[in-house]
Amino acid sequence: MLSLREGATDRGEGIPAIQTENLVKQYGKLTALAGLTMAVPRGEVFGFLGPNGAGKTTAVKLLLGLTRPTAGEARVLGFPLGDRRARQRIGYLPELFRYQGWLTAREVLSFHCELAGLPRAEWVDEVDRALRTVGLATRADDRVETYSKGMQQRLGLGVTLLGRPDLVFLDEPTSALDPVGRHDVREIIRELKARGTAVFLNSHLLSEVELVCDRVAVVHRGKVVALGRLSEILGETSSVRLRVSGLRLADDAELAHWGDLEEDGEWQTVRGISAERIPDLVATIVRKGGRVYAVEPRQQTLEDRFLQLLQNPTAEIPSVDSLSAEPASPSGVGGVA
C-alpha cells in the first residue's frame, strides 16, 4: 500500500485518485464519520451507496476539502485534503445546485472557467466542448431560466467537466434526466474512465450504478457493510419464481434446503439459488408430484443485494486484510455514520 505520506504531486497513474485511512469526523458528540478506509484508483468508476443519513455527504465534503476531519488521514490526487492543487483538478456536481436564471448557459460556463482559474485564451474552446458533450450546443445562448430541470442538470454536468478534471464527484447526476439523458450521462462517465479520470458516484438509482461502476461501497448505520467489485458484491446467487400446483414448497422439508422460500398465491419464489441448480429444483418438484407451469429465473440485482445488506448488515461482509489501490483487488472496509 502506498503510504499516505508519500503522496506524489504529479499526474502519475501510480497515485490513487482517493485514499483514506481511518477517516473520522465528529460534530460535538455526534460522530458523522467513523473510520472510513478505502482507495479509488485512477480511471475507476466508484459507487458510494447508502440510505439517507448514512454519511455519504460528510465523506464527500471531507474529500473536497469543505470540512476538516477529526482524525485519520486522506489524500486526493496525491495531495492532503483541501490542498488547492487537488481542488484545481477536481470536478464536482452537487445534488442541489442553482445557476442565475438571467445568465445563458455560455455565460454560466464562462463564469466557472474564471472561477476555476483557466487561462482566458482557453475559455471559448472549453465552453464549446462542454456544451457539445452535454448536448446543449443549440441552446447555448438561451437563458437558464428557460431550461427544463433536465437541461439544468446537463448544464451542471458541463460545469463539472470544465478543465478536464482528473477526479469527478457526481451526486445524483441522472436524477432529473429522461432515459435519453441517462444514457448520455453513462456515455460521458465511460469516456471519463477511458481517459483515466476517476469518477466518484453517489446515486439512489441503483440500476444506473450497476451499469457504470467498477466497484461500489454500501454504507449503512455508520458502517461500510460491503465494498468491492460488483461481481463480488452480487455473488453468483439468483432467484427463481415458479408457478406450481399440487405442492407447496415451504411445506416440504427437502425443498426448503434449496433456498429461502416465499409464497404469493399460486407463485412461489426461491431466493439464494444458483442458476445452475434451477433445473434440478424443477426436476425435484416434478418427482414429488408437483406440476410446474412457469419458471422465471432472475439474477440478483444490485438493488436486491443493497436491500439485503440493509436488512442484515453483518452478513457476508467482504473480508480483506489490506487496502489496495488496484481496481482488480478488493479494498478495505471502514465505517461511516
VEXLUM-382044 format. One record per residue (C-alpha): residue in three letters; x, y, z. Coordinates in steps of 0.1 Angstrom, whole numbers, plus 5000, padded with zeros to 4 digits. Last residue first. Example, Ala and Ser with C-alpha at 12.3 -4.5 7.8 and 13.67 -1.06 7.14 Angstrom:
! VEXLUM-382044
<'ser'; <5137; 4989; 5071>>
<'ala'; <5123; 4955; 5078>>
! end
This chain:
! VEXLUM-382044
<'ala'; <4778; 5073; 5102>>
<'val'; <4807; 5059; 5084>>
<'gly'; <4828; 5027; 5089>>
<'gly'; <4857; 5011; 5071>>
<'val'; <4863; 4983; 5047>>
<'gly'; <4895; 4978; 5028>>
<'ser'; <4896; 4974; 4990>>
<'pro'; <4890; 4943; 4969>>
<'ser'; <4915; 4938; 4941>>
<'ala'; <4912; 4943; 4904>>
<'pro'; <4909; 4981; 4907>>
<'glu'; <4943; 4984; 4923>>
<'ala'; <4947; 5009; 4951>>
<'ser'; <4947; 4981; 4977>>
<'leu'; <4939; 4982; 5014>>
<'ser'; <4948; 4952; 5033>>
<'asp'; <4933; 4921; 5051>>
<'val'; <4900; 4919; 5033>>
<'ser'; <4867; 4902; 5042>>
<'pro'; <4836; 4910; 5021>>
<'ile'; <4807; 4913; 5045>>
<'glu'; <4786; 4882; 5042>>
<'ala'; <4761; 4890; 5069>>
<'thr'; <4765; 4919; 5094>>
<'pro'; <4743; 4944; 5075>>
<'asn'; <4712; 4921; 5076>>
<'gln'; <4682; 4942; 5064>>
<'leu'; <4705; 4969; 5048>>
<'leu'; <4726; 4942; 5032>>
<'gln'; <4696; 4925; 5017>>
<'leu'; <4682; 4958; 5004>>
<'phe'; <4715; 4965; 4986>>
<'arg'; <4717; 4930; 4973>>
<'asp'; <4683; 4932; 4956>>
<'glu'; <4690; 4967; 4943>>
<'leu'; <4723; 4955; 4929>>
<'thr'; <4704; 4928; 4910>>
<'gln'; <4703; 4891; 4917>>
<'gln'; <4698; 4871; 4885>>
<'arg'; <4662; 4860; 4880>>
<'pro'; <4649; 4827; 4867>>
<'glu'; <4612; 4826; 4857>>
<'val'; <4598; 4791; 4856>>
<'ala'; <4561; 4785; 4847>>
<'tyr'; <4535; 4757; 4848>>
<'val'; <4553; 4733; 4871>>
<'arg'; <4531; 4704; 4883>>
<'gly'; <4541; 4689; 4917>>
<'gly'; <4542; 4652; 4924>>
<'lys'; <4575; 4648; 4943>>
<'arg'; <4594; 4639; 4911>>
<'val'; <4580; 4671; 4894>>
<'ile'; <4593; 4693; 4923>>
<'thr'; <4627; 4675; 4922>>
<'ala'; <4630; 4680; 4885>>
<'val'; <4623; 4718; 4889>>
<'leu'; <4649; 4721; 4916>>
<'asp'; <4675; 4702; 4895>>
<'pro'; <4668; 4726; 4866>>
<'ile'; <4673; 4756; 4890>>
<'arg'; <4707; 4744; 4903>>
<'glu'; <4729; 4761; 4876>>
<'ala'; <4712; 4794; 4882>>
<'ser'; <4724; 4795; 4918>>
<'ile'; <4697; 4795; 4945>>
<'gly'; <4696; 4823; 4970>>
<'arg'; <4659; 4830; 4967>>
<'val'; <4631; 4805; 4958>>
<'thr'; <4599; 4822; 4949>>
<'gln'; <4564; 4806; 4948>>
<'trp'; <4535; 4817; 4926>>
<'glu'; <4500; 4803; 4931>>
<'gly'; <4492; 4829; 4957>>
<'asp'; <4525; 4847; 4967>>
<'glu'; <4547; 4822; 4986>>
<'glu'; <4583; 4829; 4996>>
<'leu'; <4611; 4803; 5001>>
<'asp'; <4647; 4810; 5011>>
<'gly'; <4669; 4784; 4994>>
<'trp'; <4671; 4749; 4981>>
<'his'; <4670; 4733; 5015>>
<'ala'; <4633; 4740; 5019>>
<'leu'; <4626; 4716; 4991>>
<'glu'; <4636; 4686; 5013>>
<'ala'; <4615; 4698; 5042>>
<'asp'; <4583; 4702; 5021>>
<'asp'; <4558; 4726; 5035>>
<'ala'; <4575; 4757; 5020>>
<'leu'; <4574; 4742; 4985>>
<'arg'; <4537; 4738; 4985>>
<'leu'; <4528; 4710; 4960>>
<'gly'; <4499; 4702; 4937>>
<'ser'; <4503; 4733; 4917>>
<'val'; <4534; 4753; 4908>>
<'arg'; <4541; 4787; 4892>>
<'leu'; <4578; 4793; 4900>>
<'arg'; <4599; 4824; 4905>>
<'val'; <4636; 4817; 4906>>
<'ser'; <4663; 4836; 4925>>
<'ser'; <4700; 4843; 4920>>
<'thr'; <4733; 4837; 4937>>
<'glu'; <4766; 4842; 4920>>
<'gly'; <4780; 4869; 4941>>
<'leu'; <4764; 4904; 4940>>
<'ile'; <4790; 4922; 4960>>
<'glu'; <4820; 4903; 4945>>
<'ser'; <4807; 4907; 4909>>
<'leu'; <4800; 4944; 4916>>
<'arg'; <4837; 4948; 4926>>
<'gly'; <4843; 4955; 4962>>
<'leu'; <4830; 4971; 4994>>
<'ala'; <4802; 4958; 5017>>
<'val'; <4788; 4969; 5051>>
<'val'; <4806; 5003; 5052>>
<'lys'; <4794; 5012; 5086>>
<'gly'; <4776; 5040; 5104>>
<'arg'; <4741; 5027; 5100>>
<'his'; <4745; 5016; 5064>>
<'val'; <4770; 5023; 5036>>
<'val'; <4775; 5001; 5005>>
<'ala'; <4808; 5007; 4987>>
<'val'; <4808; 5000; 4950>>
<'arg'; <4833; 4989; 4924>>
<'asp'; <4836; 4991; 4886>>
<'cys'; <4805; 5013; 4883>>
<'val'; <4787; 5020; 4850>>
<'leu'; <4756; 4998; 4845>>
<'glu'; <4751; 4988; 4881>>
<'val'; <4751; 5024; 4892>>
<'glu'; <4723; 5031; 4868>>
<'ser'; <4702; 5002; 4881>>
<'leu'; <4710; 5015; 4916>>
<'leu'; <4693; 5048; 4910>>
<'his'; <4700; 5062; 4945>>
<'ser'; <4732; 5077; 4933>>
<'asn'; <4766; 5089; 4946>>
<'leu'; <4794; 5084; 4920>>
<'phe'; <4831; 5090; 4925>>
<'val'; <4846; 5091; 4890>>
<'ala'; <4883; 5087; 4884>>
<'thr'; <4896; 5101; 4851>>
<'gly'; <4920; 5079; 4831>>
<'arg'; <4909; 5088; 4796>>
<'ala'; <4887; 5058; 4793>>
<'lys'; <4870; 5064; 4827>>
<'leu'; <4860; 5099; 4816>>
<'glu'; <4846; 5085; 4783>>
<'arg'; <4826; 5059; 4803>>
<'ile'; <4812; 5086; 4825>>
<'ile'; <4801; 5106; 4795>>
<'glu'; <4785; 5076; 4779>>
<'arg'; <4765; 5069; 4812>>
<'val'; <4755; 5106; 4812>>
<'asp'; <4741; 5103; 4776>>
<'his'; <4721; 5072; 4785>>
<'arg'; <4706; 5090; 4815>>
<'gly'; <4697; 5119; 4792>>
<'val'; <4680; 5095; 4768>>
<'pro'; <4661; 5078; 4796>>
<'asp'; <4648; 5112; 4810>>
<'leu'; <4670; 5132; 4834>>
<'ala'; <4663; 5148; 4867>>
<'ser'; <4680; 5122; 4890>>
<'thr'; <4708; 5114; 4865>>
<'pro'; <4738; 5131; 4882>>
<'glu'; <4728; 5120; 4917>>
<'asp'; <4760; 5134; 4933>>
<'leu'; <4788; 5132; 4908>>
<'phe'; <4824; 5138; 4921>>
<'val'; <4850; 5139; 4892>>
<'leu'; <4887; 5133; 4895>>
<'asp'; <4914; 5141; 4870>>
<'pro'; <4895; 5172; 4857>>
<'arg'; <4893; 5181; 4820>>
<'gly'; <4893; 5219; 4826>>
<'leu'; <4855; 5221; 4826>>
<'leu'; <4837; 5188; 4831>>
<'thr'; <4818; 5198; 4862>>
<'val'; <4804; 5229; 4845>>
<'gly'; <4790; 5206; 4818>>
<'leu'; <4774; 5183; 4844>>
<'gly'; <4756; 5213; 4858>>
<'leu'; <4744; 5223; 4824>>
<'arg'; <4730; 5188; 4818>>
<'gln'; <4712; 5190; 4851>>
<'gln'; <4698; 5224; 4840>>
<'met'; <4686; 5207; 4808>>
<'gly'; <4668; 5180; 4829>>
<'lys'; <4651; 5206; 4851>>
<'ser'; <4638; 5224; 4820>>
<'tyr'; <4657; 5254; 4808>>
<'thr'; <4641; 5289; 4802>>
<'glu'; <4655; 5303; 4834>>
<'val'; <4690; 5293; 4821>>
<'arg'; <4687; 5320; 4795>>
<'asp'; <4693; 5308; 4759>>
<'asp'; <4727; 5313; 4743>>
<'ala'; <4740; 5278; 4745>>
<'arg'; <4707; 5262; 4735>>
<'thr'; <4719; 5245; 4703>>
<'ala'; <4751; 5234; 4719>>
<'leu'; <4733; 5219; 4749>>
<'gly'; <4740; 5182; 4744>>
<'val'; <4763; 5175; 4774>>
<'thr'; <4794; 5170; 4754>>
<'arg'; <4787; 5197; 4729>>
<'leu'; <4782; 5223; 4756>>
<'ala'; <4814; 5212; 4774>>
<'arg'; <4835; 5214; 4742>>
<'asp'; <4821; 5248; 4734>>
<'val'; <4829; 5261; 4769>>
<'glu'; <4864; 5247; 4769>>
<'asp'; <4872; 5260; 4734>>
<'val'; <4859; 5295; 4742>>
<'trp'; <4876; 5296; 4776>>
<'glu'; <4911; 5285; 4765>>
<'ala'; <4925; 5320; 4759>>
<'arg'; <4912; 5331; 4793>>
<'pro'; <4935; 5307; 4811>>
<'leu'; <4915; 5285; 4835>>
<'gly'; <4914; 5297; 4870>>
<'ala'; <4885; 5275; 4880>>
<'leu'; <4864; 5306; 4890>>
<'glu'; <4871; 5321; 4856>>
<'cys'; <4861; 5289; 4837>>
<'his'; <4830; 5289; 4860>>
<'phe'; <4820; 5323; 4847>>
<'ser'; <4825; 5311; 4811>>
<'leu'; <4802; 5281; 4818>>
<'val'; <4775; 5303; 4832>>
<'glu'; <4778; 5327; 4804>>
<'arg'; <4775; 5300; 4777>>
<'ala'; <4745; 5286; 4795>>
<'thr'; <4729; 5320; 4794>>
<'leu'; <4725; 5341; 4825>>
<'trp'; <4692; 5355; 4838>>
<'gly'; <4684; 5323; 4857>>
<'gln'; <4715; 5325; 4879>>
<'tyr'; <4726; 5290; 4885>>
<'arg'; <4712; 5266; 4911>>
<'phe'; <4726; 5235; 4927>>
<'leu'; <4713; 5205; 4947>>
<'glu'; <4728; 5171; 4941>>
<'pro'; <4763; 5185; 4938>>
<'leu'; <4783; 5181; 4906>>
<'tyr'; <4820; 5184; 4913>>
<'gly'; <4851; 5184; 4891>>
<'ile'; <4885; 5181; 4906>>
<'arg'; <4919; 5191; 4892>>
<'gln'; <4921; 5226; 4907>>
<'arg'; <4909; 5212; 4940>>
<'ala'; <4940; 5190; 4941>>
<'arg'; <4964; 5219; 4938>>
<'arg'; <4944; 5238; 4963>>
<'asp'; <4951; 5213; 4990>>
<'gly'; <4919; 5207; 5010>>
<'leu'; <4927; 5171; 5020>>
<'pro'; <4964; 5164; 5015>>
<'phe'; <4977; 5158; 4979>>
<'gly'; <4983; 5126; 4959>>
<'leu'; <4952; 5130; 4937>>
<'val'; <4932; 5132; 4970>>
<'arg'; <4949; 5122; 5001>>
<'ala'; <4935; 5110; 5034>>
<'glu'; <4944; 5106; 5071>>
<'gly'; <4926; 5099; 5103>>
<'ala'; <4910; 5121; 5129>>
<'thr'; <4886; 5150; 5133>>
<'pro'; <4885; 5155; 5096>>
<'arg'; <4882; 5190; 5081>>
<'thr'; <4854; 5204; 5061>>
<'leu'; <4850; 5216; 5025>>
<'gly'; <4882; 5199; 5015>>
<'leu'; <4865; 5180; 4986>>
<'leu'; <4873; 5147; 5002>>
<'leu'; <4859; 5159; 5036>>
<'lys'; <4827; 5172; 5020>>
<'val'; <4823; 5139; 5000>>
<'ala'; <4826; 5118; 5032>>
<'thr'; <4801; 5140; 5050>>
<'thr'; <4776; 5137; 5021>>
<'lys'; <4779; 5099; 5022>>
<'gly'; <4773; 5097; 5060>>
<'ala'; <4744; 5072; 5061>>
<'gly'; <4718; 5099; 5066>>
<'asn'; <4698; 5090; 5036>>
<'pro'; <4703; 5054; 5026>>
<'gly'; <4736; 5041; 5012>>
<'leu'; <4758; 5040; 4981>>
<'phe'; <4792; 5052; 4970>>
<'gly'; <4798; 5039; 4935>>
<'phe'; <4834; 5041; 4921>>
<'val'; <4841; 5045; 4884>>
<'glu'; <4878; 5038; 4881>>
<'gly'; <4903; 5055; 4858>>
<'arg'; <4927; 5065; 4886>>
<'pro'; <4924; 5042; 4916>>
<'val'; <4899; 5047; 4945>>
<'ala'; <4911; 5036; 4979>>
<'met'; <4892; 5030; 5011>>
<'thr'; <4892; 5034; 5049>>
<'leu'; <4865; 5053; 5067>>
<'gly'; <4869; 5053; 5105>>
<'ala'; <4837; 5067; 5119>>
<'leu'; <4822; 5096; 5100>>
<'ala'; <4793; 5117; 5114>>
<'thr'; <4801; 5110; 5150>>
<'leu'; <4778; 5133; 5171>>
<'lys'; <4791; 5143; 5205>>
<'gly'; <4804; 5176; 5191>>
<'tyr'; <4804; 5173; 5154>>
<'gln'; <4827; 5144; 5147>>
<'lys'; <4845; 5133; 5115>>
<'val'; <4868; 5103; 5113>>
<'leu'; <4889; 5089; 5085>>
<'asn'; <4905; 5056; 5094>>
<'glu'; <4928; 5057; 5063>>
<'thr'; <4917; 5074; 5031>>
<'gln'; <4930; 5072; 4995>>
<'ile'; <4914; 5089; 4965>>
<'ala'; <4928; 5093; 4930>>
<'pro'; <4954; 5067; 4937>>
<'ile'; <4990; 5076; 4927>>
<'gly'; <5005; 5051; 4903>>
<'glu'; <4989; 5067; 4873>>
<'gly'; <5013; 5096; 4876>>
<'arg'; <4996; 5131; 4874>>
<'asp'; <5023; 5147; 4896>>
<'thr'; <5023; 5158; 4932>>
<'ala'; <5033; 5125; 4948>>
<'gly'; <5017; 5114; 4981>>
<'glu'; <5043; 5095; 5002>>
<'arg'; <5027; 5104; 5035>>
<'leu'; <4996; 5085; 5026>>
<'ser'; <5018; 5054; 5023>>
<'leu'; <5012; 5035; 4991>>
<'met'; <5000; 5000; 5000>>
! end
